[in-house]
Amino acid sequence: MYQIFKDQLEKSKLILSGVKRNQRLGREAGVEESVIQKMEEDCKRLEALSAEMDKIQEEFRKKSDEAHEALNALKGRTQTVKKAIKNKYDQTWWTKFGIPDRR
């Protein structure tokens, strides 16, 4: 969970508990029950969305690691093929194999 979400949830829950303990004073201040209910719903929604985001981020990290492994494997194989071609053929032939390098 992002720190900003945690901080806001803590603040909101603290206020909610205080307003619930002092309902009469809250009503006198103009805090309606419907607002309190909406705040509770907002807290639950933010917690659920944050948990979902955490799950998606973990999946992203795993996919990112897999992609980097695939990239490294491809780079290694590409270098192996380039090296084999460069060792076997003169540089004038390299472009026929898609190798623009020069020695």
All heavy atoms as an XYZ file, in Angstrom:
851
protein
N       0.852     -1.171      0.000
C       0.000      0.000      0.000
C       0.897      1.234      0.000
O       1.874      1.308      0.731
C      -0.901     -0.028      1.237
C      -1.807      1.162      1.351
S      -2.872      1.190      2.811
C      -3.982     -0.128      2.473
N       0.535      2.181     -0.856
C       1.288      3.435     -0.897
C       1.172      4.158      0.444
O       0.134      4.103      1.107
C       0.756      4.353     -1.993
C       1.061      3.884     -3.394
C       0.042      3.586     -4.276
C       2.368      3.761     -3.834
C       0.311      3.164     -5.572
C       2.653      3.344     -5.116
C       1.621      3.049     -5.984
O       1.895      2.629     -7.251
N       2.232      4.846      0.810
C       2.258      5.553      2.086
C       1.156      6.607      2.168
O       0.534      6.776      3.209
C       3.634      6.192      2.313
C       3.826      6.743      3.697
C       3.750      5.678      4.773
O       4.296      4.597      4.617
N       3.058      5.966      5.853
N       0.892      7.287      1.070
C      -0.150      8.326      1.087
C      -1.519      7.710      1.379
O      -2.349      8.297      2.070
C      -0.155      9.144     -0.224
C      -1.013     10.390     -0.078
C      -0.618      8.306     -1.394
C      -0.831     11.395     -1.194
N      -1.745      6.480      0.871
C      -3.011      5.793      1.147
C      -3.089      5.414      2.616
O      -4.113      5.598      3.264
C      -3.143      4.526      0.291
C      -3.282      4.776     -1.184
C      -3.199      3.723     -2.073
C      -3.488      6.043     -1.703
C      -3.324      3.917     -3.439
C      -3.611      6.258     -3.064
C      -3.538      5.193     -3.934
N      -1.986      4.860      3.142
C      -1.946      4.475      4.551
C      -2.217      5.672      5.452
O      -3.013      5.588      6.393
C      -0.571      3.899      4.915
C      -0.372      2.481      4.574
C       1.000      2.047      5.076
C       1.302      0.634      4.700
N       2.614      0.204      5.166
N      -1.528      6.772      5.158
C      -1.680      7.969      5.986
C      -3.121      8.462      5.982
O      -3.686      8.779      7.035
C      -0.750      9.086      5.509
C       0.721      8.781      5.729
O       1.028      7.843      6.503
O       1.561      9.467      5.125
N      -3.712      8.532      4.796
C      -5.076      9.037      4.704
C      -6.062      8.088      5.384
O      -6.991      8.531      6.055
C      -5.486      9.259      3.244
C      -6.833      9.963      3.102
C      -6.839     11.333      3.780
O      -5.994     12.173      3.517
N      -7.802     11.550      4.667
N      -5.862      6.793      5.222
C      -6.737      5.827      5.885
C      -6.647      5.960      7.405
O      -7.673      5.928      8.095
C      -6.396      4.404      5.455
C      -6.983      3.951      4.135
C      -6.366      2.633      3.688
C      -8.493      3.814      4.231
N      -5.431      6.094      7.915
C      -5.256      6.251      9.365
C      -5.965      7.502      9.868
O      -6.675      7.460     10.875
C      -3.776      6.315      9.723
C      -3.069      4.991      9.624
C      -1.575      5.098      9.894
O      -1.118      6.145     10.426
O      -0.855      4.147      9.559
N      -5.774      8.617      9.149
C      -6.421      9.875      9.549
C      -7.941      9.731      9.522
O      -8.637     10.148     10.454
C      -6.011     11.014      8.618
C      -4.584     11.458      8.749
C      -4.268     12.510      7.694
C      -2.805     12.825      7.615
N      -2.494     13.760      6.523
N      -8.440      9.168      8.440
C      -9.893      9.039      8.275
C     -10.490      8.114      9.321
O     -11.547      8.414      9.896
C     -10.230      8.529      6.877
O      -9.793      9.456      5.909
N      -9.829      7.000      9.591
C     -10.341      6.058     10.591
C     -10.302      6.665     11.989
O     -11.206      6.417     12.803
C      -9.549      4.755     10.547
C      -9.902      3.908      9.343
C      -9.114      2.623      9.331
C      -9.511      1.758      8.156
N      -8.800      0.474      8.159
N      -9.287      7.450     12.260
C      -9.192      8.115     13.557
C     -10.353      9.097     13.728
O     -11.004      9.141     14.777
C      -7.849      8.841     13.677
C      -7.509      9.441     15.020
C      -7.422      8.364     16.088
C      -6.185     10.186     14.930
N     -10.631      9.866     12.679
C     -11.749     10.808     12.726
C     -13.067     10.062     12.847
O     -13.947     10.448     13.632
C     -11.734     11.733     11.494
C     -10.540     12.695     11.591
C     -13.047     12.496     11.362
C     -10.308     13.525     10.349
N     -13.212      8.983     12.085
C     -14.445      8.194     12.152
C     -14.688      7.661     13.560
O     -15.814      7.739     14.067
C     -14.393      7.029     11.165
C     -14.701      7.348      9.724
C     -14.362      6.164      8.819
C     -16.160      7.732      9.559
N     -13.666      7.132     14.175
C     -13.849      6.603     15.533
C     -14.180      7.715     16.515
O     -15.021      7.543     17.410
C     -12.620      5.824     15.992
O     -11.506      6.668     16.141
N     -13.575      8.872     16.340
C     -13.879     10.002     17.222
C     -15.298     10.513     17.039
O     -15.995     10.823     18.016
N     -15.746     10.574     15.803
C     -17.109     11.043     15.532
C     -18.124     10.034     16.061
O     -19.157     10.411     16.613
C     -17.309     11.300     14.020
C     -18.764     11.542     13.692
C     -16.465     12.482     13.572
N     -17.832      8.752     15.942
C     -18.747      7.724     16.448
C     -18.842      7.759     17.976
O     -19.916      7.554     18.536
C     -18.300      6.340     15.985
C     -18.615      6.072     14.541
C     -18.176      4.670     14.154
C     -18.528      4.365     12.724
N     -18.144      3.000     12.351
N     -17.711      8.040     18.625
C     -17.713      8.138     20.091
C     -18.472      9.376     20.552
O     -19.009      9.407     21.653
C     -16.281      8.201     20.624
C     -15.601      6.861     20.747
C     -14.312      6.947     21.550
N     -13.481      8.097     21.216
C     -12.473      8.098     20.351
N     -12.151      6.995     19.723
N     -11.766      9.183     20.127
N     -18.489     10.397     19.715
C     -19.116     11.665     20.093
C     -20.189     12.047     19.069
O     -20.152     13.134     18.492
C     -18.053     12.761     20.173
C     -16.992     12.464     21.196
O     -17.258     12.487     22.393
N     -15.794     12.139     20.733
N     -21.127     11.149     18.858
C     -22.141     11.359     17.826
C     -22.937     12.645     18.037
O     -23.197     13.380     17.089
C     -23.098     10.171     17.783
C     -22.478      8.930     17.189
C     -23.452      7.776     17.142
O     -24.539      7.839     17.714
N     -23.063      6.703     16.470
N     -23.342     12.886     19.254
C     -24.160     14.079     19.518
C     -23.395     15.344     19.161
O     -23.909     16.227     18.466
C     -24.586     14.126     20.997
C     -25.502     15.303     21.327
C     -25.874     15.346     22.810
N     -24.732     15.417     23.708
C     -24.061     16.532     24.009
N     -24.407     17.688     23.463
N     -23.051     16.512     24.852
N     -22.135     15.413     19.571
C     -21.334     16.589     19.266
C     -21.087     16.707     17.757
O     -21.063     17.808     17.209
C     -19.997     16.528     20.014
C     -20.095     16.580     21.549
C     -18.722     16.344     22.160
C     -20.674     17.905     22.005
N     -20.911     15.574     17.112
C     -20.721     15.577     15.663
C     -21.958     16.097     14.948
O     -21.857     16.904     14.015
N     -23.129     15.655     15.394
C     -24.372     16.150     14.782
C     -24.529     17.647     15.009
O     -24.954     18.368     14.115
C     -25.576     15.401     15.358
C     -25.798     14.034     14.733
C     -27.155     13.468     15.118
N     -27.329     13.319     16.561
C     -27.013     12.241     17.270
N     -26.481     11.197     16.664
N     -27.220     12.193     18.565
N     -24.170     18.093     16.212
C     -24.259     19.532     16.498
C     -23.305     20.327     15.594
O     -23.582     21.486     15.276
C     -23.933     19.806     17.975
C     -25.022     19.351     18.929
C     -24.628     19.524     20.386
O     -23.551     20.106     20.669
O     -25.387     19.066     21.263
N     -22.208     19.701     15.196
C     -21.249     20.378     14.316
C     -21.685     20.306     12.858
O     -21.044     20.901     11.996
C     -19.865     19.760     14.480
N     -22.757     19.573     12.593
C     -23.269     19.476     11.224
C     -22.804     18.249     10.463
O     -22.987     18.170      9.252
N     -22.205     17.301     11.175
C     -21.754     16.064     10.523
C     -22.932     15.101     10.468
O     -23.421     14.643     11.499
C     -20.564     15.430     11.273
C     -20.135     14.133     10.608
C     -19.406     16.407     11.362
N     -23.375     14.801      9.278
C     -24.531     13.926      9.102
C     -24.109     12.463      9.060
O     -22.993     12.143      8.647
C     -25.267     14.287      7.815
C     -25.833     15.696      7.826
C     -26.503     16.064      6.517
O     -26.672     15.172      5.650
O     -26.836     17.236      6.352
N     -25.015     11.593      9.442
C     -24.754     10.152      9.448
C     -24.414      9.646      8.047
O     -23.568      8.776      7.876
C     -25.968      9.401     10.001
C     -25.784      7.906     10.120
C     -24.704      7.495     11.109
O     -24.468      8.219     12.098
O     -24.082      6.443     10.867
N     -25.057     10.224      7.052
C     -24.804      9.788      5.672
C     -23.348     10.068      5.261
O     -22.748      9.283      4.527
C     -25.774     10.473      4.705
O     -25.582     11.874      4.713
N     -22.795     11.161      5.752
C     -21.402     11.489      5.459
C     -20.472     10.472      6.123
O     -19.488     10.022      5.511
C     -21.057     12.927      5.924
C     -19.575     13.216      5.769
C     -21.880     13.940      5.156
N     -20.793     10.103      7.344
C     -19.996      9.108      8.064
C     -20.044      7.769      7.328
O     -19.015      7.107      7.153
C     -20.502      8.944      9.515
C     -20.409     10.270     10.282
C     -19.749      7.841     10.245
C     -19.035     10.873     10.306
N     -21.230      7.382      6.886
C     -21.366      6.127      6.145
C     -20.555      6.161      4.848
O     -19.903      5.183      4.490
C     -22.840      5.835      5.839
C     -23.638      5.445      7.061
C     -25.129      5.306      6.756
O     -25.611      5.732      5.712
N     -25.857      4.709      7.703
N     -20.620      7.290      4.169
C     -19.851      7.432      2.928
C     -18.350      7.354      3.208
O     -17.599      6.747      2.441
C     -20.180      8.757      2.224
C     -21.560      8.809      1.634
C     -21.634      7.955      0.396
C     -22.975      8.180     -0.286
N     -23.193      7.229     -1.357
N     -17.912      7.966      4.300
C     -16.489      7.895      4.670
C     -16.071      6.457      4.922
O     -14.996      6.034      4.495
C     -16.200      8.733      5.920
C     -15.913     10.189      5.656
S     -15.504     11.087      7.173
C     -13.854     10.494      7.516
N     -16.915      5.699      5.629
C     -16.606      4.294      5.895
C     -16.525      3.508      4.587
O     -15.619      2.690      4.401
C     -17.657      3.681      6.823
C     -17.560      4.189      8.239
C     -18.684      3.688      9.134
O     -19.795      3.415      8.618
O     -18.455      3.570     10.341
N     -17.452      3.769      3.681
C     -17.436      3.111      2.376
C     -16.171      3.487      1.597
O     -15.548      2.635      0.953
C     -18.676      3.493      1.567
C     -19.964      2.916      2.100
C     -21.203      3.478      1.416
O     -21.071      4.163      0.368
O     -22.309      3.252      1.927
N     -15.810      4.761      1.669
C     -14.592      5.227      0.987
C     -13.349      4.531      1.544
O     -12.452      4.158      0.785
C     -14.440      6.741      1.115
C     -15.483      7.520      0.318
O     -16.119      6.928     -0.586
O     -15.653      8.721      0.613
N     -13.298      4.367      2.855
C     -12.157      3.684      3.482
C     -12.073      2.243      2.983
O     -10.993      1.767      2.602
C     -12.278      3.703      4.998
S     -11.896      5.282      5.763
N     -13.197      1.551      2.986
C     -13.221      0.156      2.532
C     -12.827      0.069      1.062
O     -12.074     -0.818      0.657
C     -14.598     -0.454      2.745
C     -14.918     -0.707      4.203
C     -16.324     -1.240      4.378
C     -16.661     -1.367      5.858
N     -18.066     -1.735      6.067
N     -13.336      0.994      0.265
C     -13.026      0.993     -1.171
C     -11.541      1.244     -1.405
O     -10.902      0.568     -2.214
C     -13.863      2.051     -1.876
C     -13.650      2.069     -3.370
C     -14.713      2.904     -4.075
N     -14.510      2.829     -5.501
C     -14.090      3.839     -6.261
N     -13.858      5.021     -5.723
N     -13.922      3.692     -7.547
N     -10.981      2.218     -0.688
C      -9.557      2.519     -0.844
C      -8.704      1.328     -0.414
O      -7.719      0.997     -1.074
C      -9.171      3.764     -0.051
C      -7.709      4.190     -0.147
C      -7.300      4.446     -1.601
C      -7.447      5.428      0.695
N      -9.075      0.669      0.667
C      -8.329     -0.504      1.115
C      -8.379     -1.611      0.062
O      -7.364     -2.241     -0.243
C      -8.882     -1.016      2.441
C      -8.519     -0.132      3.609
C      -9.192     -0.542      4.909
O     -10.336     -1.067      4.870
O      -8.574     -0.337      5.964
N      -9.555     -1.840     -0.518
C      -9.708     -2.881     -1.530
C      -8.909     -2.543     -2.784
O      -8.204     -3.405     -3.341
C     -11.184     -3.076     -1.873
N      -9.005     -1.303     -3.224
C      -8.271     -0.891     -4.420
C      -6.766     -0.944     -4.198
O      -6.011     -1.350     -5.090
C      -8.696      0.519     -4.845
C     -10.095      0.624     -5.441
C     -10.505      2.087     -5.587
C     -10.181     -0.091     -6.773
N      -6.346     -0.556     -3.027
C      -4.920     -0.594     -2.707
C      -4.412     -2.036     -2.701
O      -3.325     -2.323     -3.215
C      -4.670      0.069     -1.362
O      -3.306      0.074     -1.067
N      -5.190     -2.948     -2.135
C      -4.803     -4.361     -2.128
C      -4.730     -4.899     -3.559
O      -3.811     -5.649     -3.909
C      -5.795     -5.173     -1.305
N      -5.679     -4.486     -4.379
C      -5.679     -4.902     -5.781
C      -4.456     -4.357     -6.515
O      -3.816     -5.056     -7.300
C      -6.965     -4.416     -6.454
C      -7.182     -4.944     -7.842
C      -8.513     -4.517     -8.438
O      -9.427     -4.138     -7.685
O      -8.623     -4.559     -9.684
N      -4.121     -3.104     -6.247
C      -2.935     -2.493     -6.851
C      -1.664     -3.229     -6.426
O      -0.771     -3.466     -7.243
C      -2.831     -1.019     -6.474
C      -3.786     -0.138     -7.214
S      -3.780      1.594     -6.657
C      -2.072      2.032     -6.721
N      -1.584     -3.591     -5.144
C      -0.418     -4.331     -4.653
C      -0.269     -5.658     -5.395
O       0.834     -6.047     -5.776
C      -0.516     -4.578     -3.145
C      -0.329     -3.312     -2.321
O       0.174     -2.305     -2.874
O      -0.695     -3.333     -1.126
N      -1.389     -6.334     -5.609
C      -1.385     -7.609     -6.317
C      -0.916     -7.407     -7.761
O      -0.081     -8.164     -8.274
C      -2.778     -8.226     -6.293
C      -2.867     -9.560     -6.964
C      -4.278    -10.107     -6.894
C      -4.389    -11.397     -7.693
N      -5.761    -11.881     -7.768
N      -1.444     -6.387     -8.417
C      -1.062     -6.100     -9.805
C       0.415     -5.738     -9.893
O       1.115     -6.177    -10.808
C      -1.955     -4.978    -10.385
C      -3.382     -5.488    -10.575
C      -1.395     -4.455    -11.694
C      -4.399     -4.401    -10.881
N       0.905     -4.957     -8.935
C       2.320     -4.584     -8.937
C       3.215     -5.805     -8.763
O       4.270     -5.905     -9.394
C       2.610     -3.557     -7.841
C       2.105     -2.178     -8.183
C       2.318     -1.180     -7.061
O       2.405     -1.547     -5.891
N       2.393      0.087     -7.414
N       2.797     -6.747     -7.916
C       3.574     -7.967     -7.727
C       3.602     -8.781     -9.016
O       4.645     -9.296     -9.415
C       3.000     -8.807     -6.580
C       3.781    -10.061     -6.286
C       5.231     -9.811     -5.926
O       5.556     -8.779     -5.316
O       6.069    -10.682     -6.272
N       2.456     -8.874     -9.680
C       2.397     -9.576    -10.963
C       3.287     -8.871    -11.992
O       3.973     -9.535    -12.769
C       0.953     -9.639    -11.475
C       0.056    -10.553    -10.679
C      -1.402    -10.468    -11.092
O      -1.728     -9.844    -12.122
O      -2.236    -11.035    -10.365
N       3.261     -7.554    -11.984
C       4.102     -6.784    -12.905
C       5.580     -7.058    -12.648
O       6.364     -7.235    -13.579
C       3.806     -5.288    -12.795
C       4.711     -4.451    -13.651
C       4.482     -4.331    -15.008
C       5.806     -3.801    -13.101
C       5.326     -3.568    -15.806
C       6.654     -3.046    -13.886
C       6.415     -2.923    -15.241
N       5.969     -7.084    -11.377
C       7.379     -7.348    -11.038
C       7.801     -8.727    -11.557
O       8.896     -8.885    -12.111
C       7.600     -7.262     -9.527
C       7.813     -5.849     -9.029
C       8.285     -5.838     -7.584
N       7.226     -6.117     -6.637
C       6.384     -5.206     -6.150
N       6.491     -3.951     -6.530
N       5.448     -5.542     -5.297
N       6.924     -9.710    -11.391
C       7.245    -11.056    -11.868
C       7.384    -11.066    -13.391
O       8.323    -11.650    -13.931
C       6.163    -12.045    -11.439
C       6.197    -12.387     -9.968
C       5.080    -13.332     -9.590
C       5.066    -13.603     -8.090
N       3.928    -14.445     -7.696
N       6.450    -10.438    -14.085
C       6.509    -10.381    -15.548
C       7.739     -9.604    -16.016
O       8.375     -9.965    -16.991
C       5.244     -9.746    -16.136
C       4.026    -10.616    -16.044
C       4.182    -11.839    -16.921
C       2.956    -12.712    -16.819
N       3.133    -13.976    -17.514
N       8.062     -8.543    -15.306
C       9.226     -7.743    -15.643
C      10.502     -8.582    -15.497
O      11.387     -8.529    -16.356
C       9.282     -6.505    -14.749
O      10.402     -5.729    -15.049
N      10.591     -9.355    -14.432
C      11.745    -10.233    -14.238
C      11.834    -11.266    -15.362
O      12.921    -11.525    -15.888
C      11.673    -10.948    -12.883
C      11.906    -10.012    -11.710
O      12.393     -8.876    -11.926
O      11.598    -10.408    -10.563
N      10.681    -11.845    -15.737
C      10.652    -12.816    -16.836
C      11.105    -12.161    -18.141
O      11.862    -12.761    -18.912
C       9.241    -13.378    -17.022
C       8.801    -14.357    -15.961
C       7.376    -14.849    -16.203
O       6.973    -15.010    -17.376
O       6.673    -15.068    -15.203
N      10.638    -10.956    -18.383
C      11.007    -10.244    -19.616
C      12.504     -9.957    -19.644
O      13.139    -10.089    -20.696
C      10.200     -8.952    -19.736
N      13.079     -9.574    -18.514
C      14.517     -9.318    -18.468
C      15.317    -10.600    -18.694
O      16.365    -10.575    -19.352
C      14.908     -8.650    -17.151
C      14.633     -7.190    -17.141
N      13.439     -6.669    -16.722
C      15.376     -6.136    -17.531
C      13.460     -5.363    -16.845
N      14.631     -5.011    -17.341
N      14.830    -11.710    -18.165
C      15.491    -12.989    -18.414
C      15.448    -13.325    -19.902
O      16.450    -13.762    -20.479
C      14.832    -14.100    -17.606
C      15.128    -14.048    -16.128
C      14.349    -15.083    -15.333
O      13.802    -16.037    -15.932
O      14.283    -14.944    -14.098
N      14.288    -13.133    -20.519
C      14.144    -13.399    -21.957
C      15.050    -12.472    -22.766
O      15.684    -12.902    -23.737
C      12.683    -13.232    -22.385
N      15.121    -11.211    -22.364
C      15.990    -10.247    -23.040
C      17.448    -10.685    -22.961
O      18.168    -10.683    -23.961
C      15.815     -8.856    -22.431
C      16.762     -7.772    -22.931
C      16.505     -7.480    -24.407
C      16.613     -6.509    -22.097
N      17.877    -11.069    -21.775
C      19.263    -11.492    -21.602
C      19.570    -12.750    -22.411
O      20.653    -12.873    -22.989
C      19.588    -11.697    -20.127
C      19.645    -10.385    -19.371
O      19.916     -9.340    -19.952
N      19.373    -10.436    -18.075
N      18.624    -13.685    -22.453
C      18.820    -14.898    -23.249
C      18.931    -14.537    -24.726
O      19.820    -15.051    -25.433
C      17.666    -15.873    -23.018
N      18.065    -13.671    -25.203
C      18.097    -13.258    -26.609
C      19.401    -12.541    -26.944
O      20.017    -12.799    -27.968
C      16.894    -12.371    -26.930
C      16.799    -11.837    -28.355
C      16.731    -12.990    -29.351
C      15.603    -10.918    -28.495
N      19.834    -11.638    -26.065
C      21.084    -10.921    -26.291
C      22.260    -11.888    -26.381
O      23.124    -11.759    -27.250
C      21.341     -9.924    -25.157
C      20.521     -8.668    -25.231
C      20.714     -7.872    -23.949
C      21.298     -6.527    -24.197
N      21.413     -5.731    -22.957
N      22.278    -12.870    -25.493
C      23.353    -13.844    -25.480
C      23.395    -14.659    -26.770
O      24.453    -14.863    -27.366
N      22.221    -15.118    -27.207
C      22.157    -15.899    -28.443
C      22.526    -15.048    -29.650
O      23.193    -15.524    -30.578
C      20.774    -16.509    -28.593
C      20.544    -17.665    -27.645
C      19.169    -18.301    -27.789
N      18.968    -19.347    -26.813
C      18.576    -19.164    -25.567
N      18.355    -17.942    -25.115
N      18.406    -20.170    -24.735
N      22.093    -13.796    -29.646
C      22.432    -12.893    -30.746
C      23.940    -12.694    -30.821
O      24.530    -12.735    -31.912
C      21.720    -11.532    -30.573
O      20.314    -11.756    -30.541
C      22.048    -10.574    -31.695
N      24.561    -12.496    -29.688
C      26.020    -12.317    -29.654
C      26.738    -13.582    -30.137
O      27.740    -13.491    -30.851
C      26.489    -11.950    -28.244
C      26.094    -10.562    -27.811
C      26.656     -9.483    -28.721
O      27.768     -9.575    -29.223
N      25.856     -8.454    -28.958
N      26.217    -14.744    -29.750
C      26.818    -16.007    -30.183
C      26.759    -16.140    -31.701
O      27.754    -16.497    -32.345
C      26.091    -17.196    -29.521
O      26.202    -17.069    -28.106
C      26.669    -18.529    -29.964
N      25.602    -15.819    -32.279
C      25.440    -15.907    -33.739
C      26.337    -14.890    -34.434
O      27.014    -15.214    -35.416
C      23.951    -15.715    -34.137
C      23.799    -15.550    -35.631
C      23.122    -16.888    -33.629
N      26.359    -13.659    -33.933
C      27.215    -12.634    -34.533
C      28.677    -13.062    -34.502
O      29.403    -12.917    -35.492
C      27.057    -11.298    -33.795
C      25.865    -10.489    -34.227
C      25.695     -9.231    -33.403
C      26.756     -8.207    -33.653
N      26.491     -6.920    -32.973
N      29.099    -13.580    -33.373
C      30.500    -13.979    -33.222
C      30.842    -15.105    -34.201
O      31.895    -15.082    -34.848
C      30.757    -14.443    -31.793
C      32.215    -14.766    -31.517
C      32.404    -15.291    -30.114
C      32.756    -14.145    -29.216
N      33.102    -14.588    -27.856
N      29.931    -16.066    -34.335
C      30.175    -17.179    -35.256
C      30.307    -16.674    -36.693
O      31.206    -17.101    -37.430
C      29.040    -18.199    -35.150
N      29.435    -15.768    -37.091
C      29.463    -15.235    -38.459
C      30.714    -14.389    -38.676
O      31.393    -14.506    -39.697
C      28.179    -14.440    -38.750
C      27.044    -15.422    -38.700
C      28.293    -13.634    -40.036
C      25.798    -15.214    -39.327
N      31.023    -13.544    -37.696
C      32.190    -12.674    -37.834
C      33.489    -13.480    -37.889
O      34.433    -13.084    -38.576
C      32.238    -11.672    -36.677
C      31.234    -10.557    -36.819
C      31.403     -9.588    -35.667
C      30.620     -8.328    -35.880
N      30.874     -7.333    -34.829
N      33.535    -14.591    -37.156
C      34.744    -15.424    -37.172
C      34.876    -16.227    -38.465
O      35.978    -16.542    -38.886
C      34.766    -16.372    -35.977
C      35.052    -15.646    -34.679
O      35.678    -14.588    -34.673
N      34.585    -16.205    -33.577
N      33.762    -16.560    -39.072
C      33.782    -17.403    -40.271
C      33.940    -16.599    -41.557
O      34.602    -17.034    -42.488
C      32.490    -18.226    -40.316
C      32.319    -19.083    -41.526
C      33.270    -20.253    -41.493
C      33.007    -21.149    -42.720
N      34.015    -22.139    -42.914
N      33.297    -15.417    -41.604
C      33.264    -14.668    -42.855
C      33.958    -13.320    -42.728
O      34.007    -12.721    -41.654
C      31.812    -14.440    -43.302
C      31.087    -15.723    -43.583
C      30.146    -16.211    -42.681
C      31.337    -16.451    -44.738
C      29.480    -17.394    -42.917
C      30.671    -17.638    -44.979
C      29.743    -18.116    -44.069
O      29.097    -19.284    -44.310
N      34.451    -12.842    -43.867
C      35.059    -11.524    -43.975
C      33.987    -10.459    -43.718
O      32.809    -10.680    -43.987
C      35.654    -11.374    -45.389
C      36.386    -10.062    -45.548
O      37.468     -9.907    -44.934
O      35.867     -9.211    -46.289
N      34.414     -9.296    -43.262
C      33.449     -8.255    -42.902
C      32.612     -7.780    -44.084
O      31.527     -7.232    -43.884
C      34.127     -7.095    -42.186
C      34.705     -6.013    -43.053
C      35.379     -4.943    -42.208
O      36.322     -5.227    -41.502
N      34.911     -3.734    -42.313
N      33.031     -7.991    -45.292
C      32.211     -7.599    -46.447
C      30.944     -8.454    -46.531
O      29.966     -8.042    -47.154
C      33.019     -7.730    -47.761
O      33.495     -9.067    -47.892
C      34.173     -6.742    -47.776
N      30.942     -9.610    -45.909
C      29.783    -10.504    -45.923
C      28.822    -10.233    -44.756
O      27.692    -10.697    -44.764
C      30.254    -11.961    -45.836
C      30.842    -12.464    -47.103
C      32.072    -12.180    -47.614
C      30.217    -13.334    -48.024
N      32.272    -12.805    -48.792
C      31.135    -13.550    -49.075
C      28.976    -13.965    -48.079
C      30.839    -14.350    -50.157
C      28.702    -14.780    -49.150
C      29.612    -14.968    -50.177
N      29.276     -9.539    -43.765
C      28.472     -9.356    -42.550
C      27.112     -8.733    -42.834
O      26.115     -9.112    -42.230
C      29.222     -8.508    -41.528
C      30.474     -9.137    -40.989
C      30.930    -10.397    -41.221
C      31.428     -8.520    -40.149
N      32.112    -10.616    -40.576
C      32.444     -9.473    -39.904
C      31.545     -7.266    -39.585
C      33.543     -9.211    -39.105
C      32.640     -6.998    -38.783
C      33.623     -7.954    -38.544
N      27.064     -7.763    -43.742
C      25.784     -7.094    -44.027
C      24.761     -8.056    -44.625
O      23.561     -7.870    -44.448
C      25.981     -5.892    -44.970
O      26.604     -6.338    -46.172
C      26.793     -4.801    -44.300
N      25.219     -9.098    -45.302
C      24.295    -10.103    -45.849
C      23.572    -10.837    -44.719
O      22.480    -11.362    -44.903
C      25.044    -11.104    -46.726
C      25.579    -10.504    -48.002
C      26.290    -11.559    -48.821
C      27.018    -10.959    -49.989
N      26.211    -10.720    -51.153
N      24.194    -10.896    -43.552
C      23.605    -11.544    -42.381
C      22.917    -10.550    -41.442
O      22.483    -10.913    -40.357
C      24.681    -12.307    -41.599
C      25.232    -13.484    -42.335
C      26.418    -13.388    -43.052
C      24.554    -14.689    -42.324
C      26.928    -14.480    -43.727
C      25.060    -15.785    -43.001
C      26.250    -15.677    -43.715
N      22.856     -9.293    -41.878
C      22.205     -8.270    -41.041
C      23.091     -7.741    -39.939
O      22.603     -7.210    -38.951
N      24.385     -7.849    -40.111
C      25.341     -7.364    -39.114
C      26.029     -6.134    -39.671
O      26.907     -6.265    -40.533
C      26.379     -8.460    -38.748
C      25.665     -9.712    -38.242
C      27.365     -7.929    -37.708
C      26.572    -10.904    -38.065
N      25.711     -4.945    -39.224
C      26.309     -3.724    -39.759
C      27.648     -3.365    -39.128
O      28.264     -2.377    -39.511
C      25.266     -2.656    -39.435
C      24.633     -3.144    -38.175
C      24.628     -4.650    -38.293
N      28.115     -4.150    -38.163
C      29.335     -3.809    -37.425
C      30.575     -3.807    -38.314
O      30.643     -4.475    -39.331
C      29.579     -4.830    -36.293
C      28.478     -4.803    -35.260
O      27.623     -3.917    -35.330
O      28.473     -5.677    -34.372
N      31.542     -3.098    -37.865
C      32.867     -3.070    -38.477
C      33.875     -3.435    -37.393
O      33.676     -3.115    -36.220
C      33.187     -1.664    -39.016
C      32.200     -1.137    -39.998
C      32.614     -1.572    -41.400
N      31.715     -0.982    -42.373
C      31.006     -1.694    -43.217
N      31.036     -2.999    -43.186
N      30.228     -1.110    -44.094
N      34.961     -4.038    -37.793
C      36.008     -4.364    -36.801
C      36.843     -3.181    -36.493
O      37.017     -2.252    -37.130
C      36.904     -5.479    -37.327
C      36.300     -6.818    -37.067
C      37.334     -7.904    -37.192
N      36.600     -9.131    -36.956
C      36.979    -10.316    -37.328
N      38.111    -10.475    -37.960
N      36.264    -11.366    -37.085
